[in-house]
Amino acid sequence: MKILMVLTSHDQLGDTGKKTGFWLEEFAAPYYVLKDAGAEITLASPKGGQPPLDPKSDEPDAQTEATDRFKADQTAQQLLASTTPLSQIKPDEFDAVFYPGGHGPLWDLAEDRDSIALIEAFAAKDRPIGVVCHAPGVLRHVKGTDGQPLVSGRKVTGFTNSEEEAVGLTEVVPFLVEDMLQERGGHYEKGADWGVYVVTDGKLVTGQNPASSEEAAKKLLALL
């Protein structure tokens, strides 16, 4: 069982002068769910190498069992420090793909041609695709084999407008995940803000927020 995890390479939070990147819990929790199930995991990012960590996800109140485990895991840290450039990834070599969130993907992965082509290749072969929190944003320009947006007519979730408002970034992000999914014809669903909420439609698994990352990975596994 070979699973690809794709992380952002983007570290600028719009024009705020602050840093962003991937959200630690959204990488660590799925990583260990998949690894503990025996998956062989490959990490990739647009630029390759060490992806930027959102500093807010490294603050004490954002830590979980999975993040603590990662910080004590030298092997996982070395793997993360040397991600493969996305342009070198061959989709056929993997059984499933998972995208952790953080605000970074809204800027780079949502517009990245290699990422779009990768997801379209997985969808065409009906292989599981998992995205969590802001990572559903990577589906913005992805089309299905029918030429329609991949999310069109499908049940999906992702970071809510109210959650974005709560973190004060509604005017900073390039687009709102909830609005984009609806604009692309997705049947958007959500649970309580910051609660666990995961939706599976066919081979597409979407999770609402950081709390949903572990469950989203479990749902992805269930499809394999």
C-alpha positions as CSV (number, residue, x, y, z in Angstrom):
1,M,0.0,0.0,0.0
2,K,1.7,3.1,-1.2
3,I,0.3,6.5,-0.2
4,L,1.4,9.9,-1.4
5,M,1.1,12.9,1.0
6,V,1.4,16.4,-0.7
7,L,2.3,19.5,1.3
8,T,2.5,23.2,0.5
9,S,5.7,25.1,-0.2
10,H,4.1,28.5,0.4
11,D,5.1,30.4,3.5
12,Q,3.7,33.9,3.1
13,L,0.3,34.8,4.7
14,G,-0.9,37.1,1.9
15,D,0.5,40.6,2.4
16,T,0.3,40.5,6.2
17,G,4.1,40.0,6.6
18,K,3.3,36.9,8.7
19,K,4.3,33.3,7.9
20,T,2.1,30.4,7.0
21,G,2.6,26.9,5.6
22,F,1.2,23.4,6.5
23,W,-0.7,22.7,9.7
24,L,1.3,20.3,11.9
25,E,-1.6,18.3,13.3
26,E,-3.1,17.8,9.8
27,F,0.2,16.2,8.7
28,A,1.2,14.3,11.8
29,A,-2.2,12.7,12.6
30,P,-2.8,11.3,9.1
31,Y,0.8,10.3,8.7
32,Y,0.7,8.0,11.8
33,V,-2.8,6.6,10.9
34,L,-1.4,5.6,7.5
35,K,2.0,4.5,8.8
36,D,0.6,2.4,11.6
37,A,-1.7,0.6,9.0
38,G,1.5,-0.4,7.2
39,A,1.5,2.1,4.4
40,E,4.6,3.1,2.6
41,I,4.4,6.9,2.6
42,T,6.1,9.3,0.1
43,L,6.0,13.0,0.9
44,A,6.0,15.6,-1.9
45,S,5.7,19.4,-2.3
46,P,5.8,21.9,-5.2
47,K,9.4,22.9,-4.5
48,G,10.7,19.8,-2.8
49,G,12.8,19.8,0.4
50,Q,11.5,21.1,3.7
51,P,7.9,22.4,3.5
52,P,7.2,25.5,5.7
53,L,5.4,24.9,9.0
54,D,2.7,27.3,10.0
55,P,4.1,28.7,13.2
56,K,0.6,28.9,14.8
57,S,0.3,25.1,14.5
58,D,3.5,24.8,16.5
59,E,2.1,26.7,19.5
60,P,1.4,24.8,22.8
61,D,-2.4,24.9,22.4
62,A,-2.3,23.3,19.0
63,Q,-0.4,20.2,20.1
64,T,-1.8,16.7,20.1
65,E,-0.6,13.1,20.7
66,A,0.3,12.9,17.0
67,T,2.3,16.2,17.0
68,D,4.2,15.1,20.2
69,R,5.0,11.8,18.5
70,F,6.3,13.5,15.4
71,K,8.6,15.8,17.5
72,A,10.2,12.7,19.0
73,D,10.4,10.9,15.6
74,Q,13.7,11.6,13.9
75,T,12.9,9.3,10.9
76,A,9.7,11.2,10.2
77,Q,11.4,14.6,10.6
78,Q,14.1,13.6,8.1
79,L,11.4,12.4,5.6
80,L,9.6,15.7,5.9
81,A,12.9,17.7,5.4
82,S,13.4,16.0,2.1
83,T,10.1,16.0,0.2
84,T,10.2,15.1,-3.5
85,P,9.4,17.9,-5.9
86,L,5.9,17.4,-7.2
87,S,7.0,17.5,-10.8
88,Q,8.9,14.2,-10.3
89,I,5.9,12.3,-8.9
90,K,4.3,9.5,-11.0
91,P,0.7,9.1,-9.9
92,D,0.6,5.5,-11.2
93,E,3.0,4.5,-8.4
94,F,0.5,5.2,-5.6
95,D,-2.7,3.7,-4.3
96,A,-4.0,6.9,-2.7
97,V,-3.1,10.6,-2.1
98,F,-3.7,12.8,0.9
99,Y,-3.3,16.6,1.3
100,P,-2.8,18.1,4.7
101,G,-4.1,21.7,5.1
102,G,-2.8,24.9,6.6
103,H,-3.4,28.2,4.7
104,G,-0.4,27.6,2.4
105,P,-2.2,25.3,-0.1
106,L,-4.6,28.1,-1.0
107,W,-1.8,30.0,-2.6
108,D,0.4,27.4,-4.3
109,L,-1.3,23.9,-4.5
110,A,-4.7,25.3,-5.6
111,E,-3.0,26.8,-8.7
112,D,-0.2,24.3,-9.2
113,R,-0.4,22.5,-12.6
114,D,1.5,19.4,-11.3
115,S,-0.9,19.1,-8.4
116,I,-4.0,19.6,-10.6
117,A,-2.8,16.9,-13.1
118,L,-1.9,14.6,-10.2
119,I,-5.4,14.7,-8.7
120,E,-7.0,14.4,-12.1
121,A,-4.9,11.3,-12.7
122,F,-6.1,9.7,-9.4
123,A,-9.7,10.6,-10.1
124,A,-9.5,9.1,-13.6
125,K,-8.2,5.8,-12.1
126,D,-10.8,6.0,-9.3
127,R,-8.2,6.0,-6.6
128,P,-8.8,7.5,-3.2
129,I,-8.1,11.2,-2.7
130,G,-8.1,12.8,0.8
131,V,-8.0,16.5,1.6
132,V,-8.5,18.2,5.0
133,C,-9.3,21.7,6.3
134,H,-7.9,24.2,3.8
135,A,-6.6,21.4,1.5
136,P,-10.0,21.1,-0.3
137,G,-8.8,24.3,-1.8
138,V,-6.5,22.3,-4.0
139,L,-9.6,21.0,-5.9
140,R,-10.3,24.5,-7.2
141,H,-9.3,23.9,-10.8
142,V,-9.5,20.1,-10.8
143,K,-11.8,18.5,-13.3
144,G,-13.3,15.1,-13.6
145,T,-13.2,12.9,-16.6
146,D,-16.5,14.6,-17.8
147,G,-14.7,18.0,-17.9
148,Q,-16.8,19.3,-15.0
149,P,-15.3,20.4,-11.7
150,L,-14.4,17.3,-9.7
151,V,-16.5,18.4,-6.8
152,S,-19.6,19.1,-8.9
153,G,-22.5,17.2,-7.6
154,R,-20.5,15.6,-4.8
155,K,-20.8,15.9,-1.1
156,V,-17.8,17.8,0.3
157,T,-16.7,19.7,3.3
158,G,-13.7,22.0,4.2
159,F,-12.8,24.9,6.4
160,T,-15.9,26.9,7.0
161,N,-16.4,30.6,6.4
162,S,-17.2,31.0,10.1
163,E,-13.9,29.2,11.1
164,E,-12.0,31.5,8.7
165,E,-13.7,34.5,10.3
166,A,-12.8,33.2,13.8
167,V,-9.1,33.2,12.9
168,G,-9.4,36.7,11.3
169,L,-8.2,35.8,7.8
170,T,-11.4,36.2,5.7
171,E,-9.9,39.2,4.0
172,V,-6.4,37.8,3.7
173,V,-6.9,34.4,2.0
174,P,-7.1,34.3,-1.9
175,F,-10.5,32.6,-1.6
176,L,-12.8,31.0,1.0
177,V,-12.9,27.2,0.8
178,E,-16.6,26.9,1.6
179,D,-17.6,29.5,-1.1
180,M,-15.3,27.9,-3.7
181,L,-16.7,24.4,-3.2
182,Q,-20.2,25.7,-3.6
183,E,-19.3,27.8,-6.6
184,R,-17.9,24.7,-8.2
185,G,-21.1,22.8,-7.7
186,G,-20.2,20.8,-4.6
187,H,-22.9,19.8,-2.1
188,Y,-21.2,21.5,0.8
189,E,-21.8,20.1,4.3
190,K,-20.4,21.1,7.6
191,G,-20.5,20.3,11.3
192,A,-19.9,22.5,14.3
193,D,-17.0,24.8,14.1
194,W,-13.8,23.1,15.2
195,G,-15.5,19.7,15.7
196,V,-14.8,16.5,13.8
197,Y,-16.6,16.4,10.5
198,V,-15.6,14.2,7.5
199,V,-17.5,13.4,4.3
200,T,-16.9,10.6,1.9
201,D,-18.3,10.7,-1.6
202,G,-17.1,7.9,-3.9
203,K,-13.3,7.9,-3.6
204,L,-13.2,11.5,-2.4
205,V,-12.7,12.2,1.3
206,T,-12.9,15.7,2.7
207,G,-12.4,16.9,6.3
208,Q,-13.6,20.2,7.7
209,N,-10.8,21.3,10.0
210,P,-7.7,20.3,12.0
211,A,-9.8,18.1,14.4
212,S,-11.0,16.1,11.3
213,S,-7.5,15.1,10.1
214,E,-7.2,11.8,11.9
215,E,-10.7,10.7,10.9
216,A,-10.2,11.7,7.3
217,A,-7.1,9.5,7.1
218,K,-9.1,6.6,8.6
219,K,-11.8,7.1,6.0
220,L,-9.1,7.2,3.2
221,L,-7.7,3.9,4.6
222,A,-11.2,2.3,4.5
223,L,-11.4,2.9,0.8
224,L,-8.2,1.0,0.1
